[in-house]
Amino acid sequence: MSQYQRLLLIINPALRQSQTLEHAAALAKAKASGARLHIAALIPSWKLLSLLEEGDREQAREGYLQDHRDWLKDQANHLRERGIEVTTEVAWADDMQQDILDHVAEMQPDLLIKQVQHESTFKRAFFTPLDWRLLRHCSVPVYLMGEGDLPLPRKVVAAVDASNTLAQDNELNERIIQQARGLAIQCDAELHLLYACDISMVYMGDMGGGGLTLSDLGAQLRKEHATSFFDLADRHGVAADRRHFIEGHPVTVLNAFADEQHMDVIVMGRVQSHGLEKLLGSTTEHTLYQVPCSVLAI
């Protein structure tokens, strides 16, 4: 049985050319999983409507909703003809984050799917993007889709942290690999395993080094982390040519790797210790706007 039985897709119905709906439908039907797909078209409230008289305002709101309902009903009928079990709704959203989280709490989906909403660096300096807030507060895995051409991913990489052996880190690594493997199996995709080892952060976490020189300490730590990573790969039966131990800053490494290897999805943790108890959550958030693919955050 597929690990995804209930999928919740959040869309902006004004972006009708987006491929997100098609990608979510393909995932629901992949490997005859029989997953149920609920599509929630949430529309940010129009502040300009407040300038209209009450009767005109209600008529404008209802007319706008009905146009999107008709469009989404047509889309849903096409999906049902393909054997996909789908339900839909169109609604105004006064608080987009809270409305999405309320849908998650009510439906308890196995996966929340949403198109990546790119925000400029300038805007991010003043406002926390919606996608970042969902990564921080959503209780289920979040699949933030890029605009890839393929309906289903063909290459999936699990990005793990092998920097220490704390129980919570091992547990999260296991969950990341489990989700990545499940997605790869359902989509008949290649599964890769990647560890972006930031030696500079490791140095900070191991100052002193028992009298070793920085060169010796670096070589020792690199060997320990490589051993830990390859042991993890062995336990999960990852093929030798699909194991990638790369030194460098995680965001830089993931961006370059995804681009060079034509990855379709990166599966990574939302909160994970690294070095001096550094939160990988921020790494995931920044990775979201750097990589040329989708991100599945666990």
C-alpha contacts under 8 A as a table, 3 or more apart, distances in Angstrom:
res1	aa1	res2	aa2	distance
1	M	33	S	6.81
2	S	5	Q	6.66
2	S	33	S	5.45
2	S	35	A	7.94
2	S	182	G	7.40
2	S	186	Q	6.75
3	Q	110	D	7.57
3	Q	182	G	6.46
4	Y	7	L	6.82
4	Y	28	A	7.81
4	Y	33	S	7.59
4	Y	35	A	6.19
4	Y	110	D	5.55
4	Y	111	L	6.94
5	Q	28	A	8.00
5	Q	33	S	7.32
5	Q	34	G	6.89
5	Q	35	A	4.14
5	Q	36	R	5.99
5	Q	109	P	7.79
5	Q	110	D	6.57
6	R	35	A	5.59
6	R	36	R	4.97
6	R	37	L	6.18
6	R	38	H	7.83
6	R	108	Q	7.91
6	R	109	P	4.83
6	R	110	D	5.39
6	R	111	L	7.02
7	L	28	A	7.40
7	L	35	A	6.86
7	L	36	R	6.08
7	L	37	L	4.80
7	L	38	H	6.25
7	L	109	P	5.46
7	L	110	D	6.05
7	L	111	L	5.28
7	L	112	L	6.36
7	L	113	I	7.29
8	L	37	L	6.05
8	L	38	H	5.05
8	L	39	I	6.17
8	L	40	A	7.45
8	L	104	V	7.70
8	L	109	P	6.03
8	L	111	L	6.34
8	L	112	L	5.01
8	L	113	I	6.00
9	L	21	L	7.64
9	L	24	A	7.09
9	L	37	L	7.20
9	L	38	H	6.12
9	L	39	I	4.81
9	L	40	A	6.15
9	L	112	L	6.12
9	L	113	I	4.67
9	L	114	K	5.95
10	I	39	I	6.10
10	I	40	A	5.05
10	I	41	A	6.00
10	I	42	L	7.00
10	I	100	I	7.66
10	I	112	L	7.65
10	I	113	I	6.27
10	I	114	K	5.22
10	I	115	Q	7.88
11	I	20	T	7.80
11	I	21	L	7.68
11	I	39	I	7.24
11	I	40	A	6.35
11	I	41	A	4.94
11	I	42	L	6.55
11	I	114	K	6.48
11	I	115	Q	7.24
12	N	15	L	5.68
12	N	16	R	7.86
12	N	41	A	5.70
12	N	42	L	6.11
12	N	43	I	6.44
13	P	16	R	5.85
13	P	41	A	5.70
13	P	42	L	7.42
13	P	43	I	7.31
13	P	68	H	6.47
13	P	72	L	7.96
15	L	18	S	5.76
18	S	21	L	7.19
18	S	147	E	7.42
19	Q	22	E	5.35
19	Q	23	H	6.22
19	Q	147	E	6.43
19	Q	148	G	7.82
19	Q	149	D	8.00
20	T	23	H	5.05
20	T	24	A	6.13
20	T	114	K	7.31
20	T	115	Q	6.10
20	T	145	M	6.79
20	T	147	E	7.29
21	L	24	A	5.19
21	L	25	A	6.15
22	E	25	A	5.08
22	E	26	A	6.14
22	E	151	P	6.49
23	H	26	A	5.11
23	H	27	L	6.29
23	H	150	L	7.85
23	H	151	P	4.67
23	H	152	L	6.37
24	A	27	L	5.09
24	A	28	A	6.26
24	A	37	L	7.93
24	A	113	I	7.28
25	A	28	A	5.04
25	A	29	K	6.32
25	A	37	L	7.39
25	A	79	L	7.23
25	A	84	I	7.29
26	A	29	K	5.19
26	A	30	A	5.82
26	A	151	P	5.96
26	A	152	L	6.39
27	L	30	A	5.06
27	L	151	P	7.94
27	L	152	L	6.64
27	L	186	Q	7.84
27	L	187	C	7.24
28	A	33	S	6.50
28	A	34	G	6.50
28	A	35	A	4.91
28	A	36	R	6.78
28	A	37	L	6.61
28	A	84	I	6.99
29	K	32	A	5.33
29	K	33	S	5.81
29	K	34	G	6.15
29	K	35	A	6.86
29	K	83	G	7.72
29	K	84	I	6.32
30	A	33	S	5.88
30	A	186	Q	5.92
30	A	187	C	5.93
31	K	186	Q	5.61
31	K	187	C	6.94
33	S	186	Q	7.64
34	G	84	I	7.16
34	G	85	E	7.45
35	A	84	I	7.71
35	A	85	E	7.20
36	R	84	I	7.25
36	R	85	E	5.14
36	R	86	V	5.94
37	L	84	I	7.62
37	L	85	E	6.24
37	L	86	V	4.75
37	L	87	T	6.50
38	H	86	V	5.60
38	H	87	T	4.78
38	H	88	T	5.68
39	I	86	V	7.40
39	I	87	T	6.27
39	I	88	T	4.75
39	I	89	E	6.50
40	A	88	T	5.88
40	A	89	E	5.09
40	A	90	V	6.08
40	A	91	A	7.76
41	A	88	T	7.72
41	A	89	E	6.12
41	A	90	V	4.69
41	A	91	A	6.45
42	L	90	V	5.99
42	L	91	A	5.21
42	L	92	W	5.68
42	L	93	A	5.70
42	L	96	M	7.60
43	I	90	V	7.64
43	I	91	A	6.18
43	I	92	W	4.70
43	I	93	A	5.45
44	P	92	W	5.92
44	P	93	A	4.95
44	P	94	D	6.23
44	P	95	D	7.78
44	P	96	M	6.93
45	S	92	W	5.78
45	S	93	A	5.88
45	S	94	D	5.61
46	W	49	L	5.58
46	W	50	S	7.81
47	K	50	S	5.74
47	K	51	L	7.92
48	L	51	L	5.64
48	L	52	L	7.65
49	L	52	L	5.49
49	L	57	R	5.67
49	L	60	A	7.84
49	L	61	R	7.91
50	S	53	E	7.67
50	S	57	R	7.10
52	L	56	D	6.05
52	L	57	R	5.35
53	E	56	D	5.30
53	E	57	R	5.85
54	E	57	R	4.96
54	E	58	E	6.24
55	G	58	E	5.37
55	G	59	Q	6.27
56	D	59	Q	5.07
56	D	60	A	6.05
57	R	60	A	5.17
57	R	61	R	6.15
58	E	61	R	5.09
58	E	62	E	6.08
59	Q	62	E	5.26
59	Q	63	G	5.99
60	A	63	G	5.15
60	A	64	Y	6.13
61	R	64	Y	5.30
61	R	65	L	6.23
62	E	65	L	5.08
62	E	66	Q	6.02
63	G	66	Q	5.14
63	G	67	D	6.30
64	Y	67	D	5.33
64	Y	68	H	6.64
65	L	68	H	5.30
65	L	69	R	6.09
65	L	90	V	6.73
65	L	91	A	7.14
66	Q	69	R	4.85
66	Q	70	D	6.10
67	D	70	D	5.33
67	D	71	W	6.42
68	H	71	W	5.03
68	H	72	L	6.04
68	H	90	V	7.04
69	R	72	L	5.15
69	R	73	K	5.90
69	R	89	E	7.41
69	R	90	V	6.06
70	D	73	K	5.14
70	D	74	D	6.31
71	W	74	D	5.27
71	W	75	Q	6.40
72	L	75	Q	4.94
72	L	76	A	6.07
72	L	88	T	7.31
73	K	76	A	5.07
73	K	77	N	6.21
73	K	88	T	7.47
74	D	77	N	5.21
74	D	78	H	6.53
75	Q	78	H	5.30
75	Q	79	L	6.46
76	A	79	L	5.02
76	A	80	R	6.21
76	A	86	V	6.52
76	A	87	T	7.38
76	A	88	T	7.39
77	N	80	R	5.09
77	N	81	E	6.31
78	H	81	E	5.15
78	H	82	R	6.71
79	L	82	R	5.14
79	L	83	G	6.74
79	L	84	I	5.57
79	L	85	E	7.78
79	L	86	V	7.31
80	R	83	G	5.01
80	R	84	I	4.87
80	R	85	E	6.11
80	R	86	V	6.79
81	E	84	I	7.33
93	A	96	M	5.36
93	A	99	D	6.43
94	D	99	D	7.80
95	D	98	Q	5.50
95	D	99	D	5.94
96	M	99	D	5.14
96	M	100	I	6.14
96	M	130	L	8.00
97	Q	100	I	5.29
97	Q	101	L	6.23
97	Q	130	L	6.58
97	Q	133	R	7.36
97	Q	134	L	6.95
98	Q	101	L	5.02
98	Q	102	D	5.94
99	D	102	D	5.04
99	D	103	H	6.28
100	I	103	H	5.11
100	I	104	V	6.35
101	L	104	V	4.97
101	L	105	A	6.14
101	L	134	L	7.92
101	L	137	H	7.98
101	L	138	C	6.36
102	D	105	A	5.04
102	D	106	E	6.13
103	H	106	E	5.18
103	H	107	M	5.95
103	H	108	Q	7.99
104	V	107	M	5.28
104	V	108	Q	5.28
104	V	109	P	6.38
104	V	112	L	7.53
104	V	138	C	7.71
104	V	139	S	7.70
104	V	140	V	7.74
105	A	108	Q	5.50
108	Q	140	V	7.82
109	P	112	L	6.71
109	P	140	V	7.27
110	D	140	V	6.56
110	D	141	P	7.14
111	L	140	V	6.15
111	L	141	P	5.33
111	L	142	V	6.09
111	L	143	Y	6.87
112	L	140	V	6.82
112	L	141	P	6.32
112	L	142	V	4.92
112	L	143	Y	5.97
113	I	142	V	6.14
113	I	143	Y	4.76
113	I	144	L	6.03
113	I	145	M	7.22
114	K	142	V	7.79
114	K	143	Y	6.38
114	K	144	L	5.10
114	K	145	M	6.13
115	Q	144	L	5.37
115	Q	145	M	4.69
115	Q	146	G	6.26
115	Q	147	E	7.87
116	V	131	D	7.05
116	V	144	L	5.20
116	V	145	M	5.55
116	V	146	G	5.82
116	V	288	L	7.80
116	V	294	S	7.91
117	Q	130	L	7.83
117	Q	131	D	6.81
118	H	289	Y	6.51
119	E	123	K	6.44
119	E	124	R	6.54
119	E	129	P	6.86
120	S	123	K	5.24
120	S	124	R	6.21
121	T	124	R	5.06
121	T	125	A	6.31
122	F	125	A	5.28
122	F	126	F	7.21
123	K	126	F	5.53
123	K	127	F	5.95
124	R	127	F	5.07
124	R	128	T	5.75
124	R	129	P	6.42
125	A	128	T	7.69
128	T	132	W	6.64
128	T	133	R	6.86
129	P	132	W	5.32
129	P	133	R	6.47
130	L	133	R	5.09
130	L	134	L	6.23
131	D	134	L	5.10
131	D	135	L	6.24
131	D	144	L	7.96
132	W	135	L	5.03
132	W	136	R	6.33
132	W	285	E	5.87
133	R	136	R	5.09
133	R	137	H	6.11
134	L	137	H	5.21
134	L	138	C	5.18
134	L	142	V	7.74
135	L	138	C	6.01
135	L	142	V	6.83
135	L	270	R	6.69
135	L	285	E	7.60
135	L	297	A	7.15
136	R	270	R	7.30
136	R	281	G	7.68
138	C	141	P	7.51
138	C	142	V	7.42
140	V	298	I	7.50
141	P	296	L	6.92
141	P	297	A	5.68
141	P	298	I	4.87
142	V	296	L	5.70
142	V	297	A	5.23
142	V	298	I	6.87
143	Y	294	S	7.31
143	Y	295	V	5.93
143	Y	296	L	4.31
143	Y	297	A	6.40
144	L	294	S	5.75
144	L	295	V	5.30
144	L	296	L	6.22
145	M	293	C	7.30
145	M	294	S	4.43
145	M	295	V	6.50
146	G	292	P	7.26
146	G	293	C	5.31
146	G	294	S	4.68
146	G	295	V	7.90
147	E	293	C	7.58
147	E	294	S	7.99
148	G	151	P	7.64
148	G	264	D	7.49
148	G	293	C	6.91
150	L	153	P	6.54
152	L	187	C	6.14
153	P	156	V	6.88
153	P	184	A	7.85
153	P	187	C	6.51
153	P	189	A	6.34
153	P	264	D	5.19
153	P	265	V	6.67
154	R	184	A	7.75
154	R	187	C	7.15
154	R	188	D	7.00
154	R	189	A	4.26
154	R	190	E	6.12
154	R	263	M	7.66
154	R	264	D	6.45
155	K	184	A	7.54
155	K	189	A	5.28
155	K	190	E	4.75
155	K	191	L	6.33
155	K	192	H	7.53
155	K	262	H	7.41
155	K	263	M	5.06
155	K	264	D	5.37
155	K	265	V	6.75
156	V	180	A	6.61
156	V	183	L	7.79
156	V	184	A	6.26
156	V	189	A	6.62
156	V	190	E	5.98
156	V	191	L	5.09
156	V	192	H	6.10
156	V	263	M	6.16
156	V	264	D	6.05
156	V	265	V	4.93
156	V	266	I	6.08
156	V	267	V	7.34
157	V	180	A	6.92
157	V	191	L	5.80
157	V	192	H	4.41
157	V	193	L	5.47
157	V	194	L	6.69
157	V	263	M	7.05
157	V	265	V	6.41
157	V	266	I	5.06
157	V	267	V	6.11
158	A	176	I	6.28
158	A	177	I	5.78
158	A	180	A	5.78
158	A	191	L	7.53
158	A	192	H	6.19
158	A	193	L	4.92
158	A	194	L	6.09
158	A	266	I	6.05
158	A	267	V	4.76
158	A	268	M	6.17
159	A	176	I	7.56
159	A	193	L	6.21
159	A	194	L	4.86
159	A	195	Y	5.87
159	A	196	A	7.67
159	A	266	I	6.76
159	A	267	V	5.99
159	A	268	M	5.10
159	A	269	G	7.83
160	V	173	N	5.59
160	V	176	I	7.19
160	V	177	I	7.97
160	V	193	L	7.40
160	V	194	L	6.26
160	V	195	Y	5.39
160	V	196	A	7.88
160	V	268	M	6.68
160	V	269	G	7.63
161	D	164	N	7.76
161	D	169	D	7.41
161	D	173	N	6.89
161	D	195	Y	5.98
161	D	196	A	7.49
161	D	197	C	7.87
161	D	272	Q	7.76
161	D	274	H	7.27
162	A	165	T	7.36
162	A	195	Y	6.88
162	A	225	H	6.15
162	A	228	S	5.93
162	A	229	F	5.44
163	S	197	C	7.53
163	S	202	V	7.72
163	S	225	H	5.89
163	S	228	S	7.81
163	S	274	H	6.42
163	S	275	G	7.24
164	N	169	D	7.47
164	N	225	H	7.99
164	N	274	H	7.75
165	T	169	D	6.67
165	T	170	N	6.27
166	L	169	D	5.34
166	L	170	N	6.30
167	A	170	N	5.16
167	A	171	E	6.09
168	Q	171	E	5.04
168	Q	172	L	6.15
169	D	172	L	5.12
169	D	173	N	6.12
169	D	272	Q	6.24
169	D	273	S	6.71
170	N	173	N	5.08
170	N	174	E	6.20
171	E	174	E	5.11
171	E	175	R	6.30
172	L	175	R	4.99
172	L	176	I	6.08
172	L	269	G	6.84
172	L	272	Q	7.50
172	L	298	I	8.00
173	N	176	I	5.07
173	N	177	I	6.21
173	N	269	G	7.76
174	E	177	I	5.25
174	E	178	Q	6.01
175	R	178	Q	4.96
175	R	179	Q	6.06
175	R	298	I	7.38
176	I	179	Q	5.30
176	I	180	A	6.11
176	I	267	V	6.32
176	I	268	M	6.02
176	I	269	G	6.56
176	I	298	I	6.35
177	I	180	A	5.00
177	I	181	R	5.91
177	I	267	V	7.94
178	Q	181	R	5.20
178	Q	182	G	6.07
179	Q	182	G	5.10
179	Q	183	L	6.13
179	Q	267	V	7.53
179	Q	298	I	7.99
180	A	183	L	5.16
180	A	184	A	6.06
180	A	191	L	7.09
180	A	267	V	5.98
181	R	184	A	5.00
181	R	185	I	6.03
181	R	191	L	6.43
182	G	185	I	5.18
182	G	186	Q	6.10
183	L	186	Q	5.16
183	L	187	C	6.07
183	L	189	A	7.86
184	A	187	C	5.19
184	A	188	D	5.56
184	A	189	A	4.53
184	A	190	E	6.17
184	A	191	L	5.97
185	I	188	D	4.97
185	I	189	A	6.42
186	Q	189	A	7.83
191	L	238	V	7.69
191	L	242	R	7.18
192	H	238	V	7.24
192	H	242	R	4.74
192	H	243	R	6.13
192	H	244	H	7.70
193	L	233	A	7.22
193	L	238	V	7.24
193	L	242	R	6.23
193	L	243	R	5.01
193	L	244	H	6.09
194	L	243	R	6.14
194	L	244	H	4.66
194	L	245	F	5.98
194	L	246	I	7.55
195	Y	229	F	7.04
195	Y	244	H	6.39
195	Y	245	F	5.11
195	Y	246	I	6.29
196	A	245	F	6.39
196	A	246	I	5.08
196	A	247	E	5.62
196	A	248	G	6.13
196	A	249	H	6.78
196	A	250	P	5.12
196	A	253	V	6.21
196	A	254	L	7.43
197	C	225	H	7.68
197	C	245	F	7.17
197	C	246	I	6.04
197	C	247	E	4.61
197	C	248	G	5.83
197	C	249	H	7.19
197	C	250	P	7.17
198	D	201	M	5.61
198	D	202	V	6.59
198	D	247	E	5.77
198	D	248	G	4.84
198	D	249	H	5.25
198	D	250	P	6.87
199	I	202	V	4.85
199	I	203	Y	6.16
199	I	218	G	7.11
199	I	221	L	7.79
199	I	222	R	7.29
199	I	247	E	6.96
199	I	248	G	7.16
200	S	203	Y	5.20
200	S	204	M	6.64
201	M	204	M	5.18
201	M	205	G	6.44
201	M	274	H	7.70
201	M	275	G	5.28
201	M	276	L	7.43
202	V	205	G	5.02
202	V	206	D	6.21
202	V	221	L	7.63
202	V	275	G	5.20
203	Y	206	D	5.14
203	Y	207	M	5.94
203	Y	218	G	7.46
204	M	207	M	5.58
204	M	275	G	6.91
204	M	276	L	7.03
205	G	275	G	5.02
205	G	276	L	5.26
206	D	209	G	6.01
208	G	211	G	6.40
208	G	212	L	7.69
209	G	212	L	5.46
209	G	213	T	7.86
209	G	217	L	6.28
212	L	215	S	7.94
212	L	216	D	5.84
212	L	217	L	5.66
213	T	216	D	5.14
213	T	217	L	5.93
214	L	217	L	4.98
214	L	218	G	5.91
215	S	218	G	5.14
215	S	219	A	6.27
216	D	219	A	5.16
216	D	220	Q	6.11
217	L	220	Q	5.09
217	L	221	L	6.04
218	G	221	L	5.22
218	G	222	R	5.92
219	A	222	R	5.11
219	A	223	K	6.15
220	Q	223	K	5.20
220	Q	224	E	6.23
221	L	224	E	5.03
221	L	225	H	6.08
222	R	225	H	5.26
222	R	226	A	6.03
223	K	226	A	5.10
223	K	227	T	6.04
224	E	227	T	5.15
224	E	228	S	6.18
225	H	228	S	5.02
225	H	229	F	6.10
226	A	229	F	5.07
226	A	230	F	6.10
226	A	245	F	6.83
227	T	230	F	5.27
227	T	231	D	6.01
228	S	231	D	5.19
228	S	232	L	6.29
229	F	232	L	5.09
229	F	233	A	6.29
229	F	245	F	7.50
230	F	233	A	4.84
230	F	234	D	6.04
230	F	243	R	7.71
231	D	234	D	4.99
231	D	235	R	6.25
232	L	235	R	5.22
232	L	236	H	6.54
233	A	236	H	5.29
233	A	237	G	6.07
233	A	238	V	5.26
233	A	243	R	7.03
234	D	237	G	5.04
234	D	238	V	6.34
238	V	242	R	6.56
238	V	243	R	6.79
239	A	242	R	5.35
239	A	243	R	6.78
240	A	243	R	5.58
241	D	244	H	7.99
246	I	253	V	7.16
247	E	253	V	7.63
248	G	252	T	7.02
248	G	253	V	5.99
249	H	252	T	5.42
249	H	253	V	6.00
250	P	253	V	5.07
250	P	254	L	5.91
250	P	283	T	7.06
251	V	254	L	5.27
251	V	255	N	6.09
251	V	283	T	6.29
251	V	284	T	7.92
251	V	286	H	7.02
251	V	287	T	5.35
251	V	290	Q	7.50
252	T	255	N	5.27
252	T	256	A	6.22
253	V	256	A	5.33
253	V	257	F	5.93
254	L	257	F	5.10
254	L	258	A	5.88
254	L	287	T	7.39
254	L	291	V	6.97
255	N	258	A	5.38
255	N	259	D	6.22
255	N	287	T	7.23
255	N	290	Q	5.97
255	N	291	V	4.62
255	N	292	P	7.27
256	A	259	D	5.21
256	A	260	E	5.99
256	A	291	V	7.88
257	F	260	E	5.21
257	F	261	Q	5.72
257	F	262	H	7.90
257	F	263	M	7.78
258	A	261	Q	5.42
258	A	262	H	5.53
258	A	263	M	4.77
258	A	264	D	7.60
258	A	266	I	7.88
258	A	291	V	6.53
258	A	292	P	6.81
258	A	293	C	7.19
259	D	262	H	5.23
259	D	263	M	6.81
259	D	291	V	7.28
259	D	292	P	6.37
263	M	266	I	7.31
263	M	293	C	6.68
264	D	293	C	5.14
264	D	294	S	6.16
265	V	293	C	5.74
265	V	294	S	4.70
265	V	295	V	5.50
265	V	296	L	6.85
266	I	293	C	7.39
266	I	294	S	6.39
266	I	295	V	4.90
266	I	296	L	6.10
267	V	295	V	5.96
267	V	296	L	4.65
267	V	297	A	5.90
267	V	298	I	7.32
268	M	284	T	7.16
268	M	295	V	7.49
268	M	296	L	6.43
268	M	297	A	5.19
268	M	298	I	6.11
269	G	272	Q	6.44
269	G	280	L	7.11
269	G	281	G	7.09
269	G	284	T	7.26
269	G	297	A	5.53
269	G	298	I	4.80
270	R	280	L	6.30
270	R	281	G	4.40
270	R	282	S	7.95
270	R	284	T	6.19
270	R	297	A	5.81
270	R	298	I	5.80
271	V	279	L	5.62
271	V	280	L	5.13
271	V	281	G	4.51
272	Q	278	K	7.52
272	Q	279	L	5.54
272	Q	280	L	4.98
272	Q	281	G	6.86
273	S	276	L	7.60
273	S	277	E	4.72
273	S	278	K	5.39
273	S	279	L	5.61
273	S	280	L	6.54
274	H	277	E	5.35
274	H	278	K	4.93
274	H	279	L	6.74
274	H	280	L	6.92
275	G	278	K	5.98
279	L	282	S	6.20
279	L	283	T	7.49
280	L	283	T	4.85
280	L	284	T	6.24
281	G	284	T	5.07
281	G	285	E	6.24
282	S	285	E	4.99
282	S	286	H	6.20
283	T	286	H	5.31
283	T	287	T	5.91
284	T	287	T	4.98
284	T	288	L	6.23
284	T	297	A	7.69
285	E	288	L	5.32
285	E	289	Y	7.51
286	H	289	Y	5.79
286	H	290	Q	6.71
287	T	290	Q	5.03
287	T	291	V	6.00
288	L	291	V	6.20
288	L	294	S	7.87
288	L	295	V	6.62
291	V	294	S	7.79
